[in-house]
Amino acid sequence: MLRHTCASLLIRQNTPITTVSQILGHSDVQITLKTYAHFFVEDSFEAMEKLSQYVESFTE
């Protein structure tokens, strides 16, 4: 459980997946993504806000 939490938090902090995979000792990043990557609702709000700001920069 500690390993899973660590990996998920690293991913949530935007640590490159290749780095997380290396830390965990995986031979392939796909293993890391399939096992530890999760959807966080807060991240979608942040992503949409960034997109909105980006689009607005073209209309100013």
Secondary structure by P-SEA (a helix, b strand, c coil): caaaaaaaaaaaacccaaaaaaaaccccaaaaaaccbbbbaaaaaaaaaaaaaaaaaaac
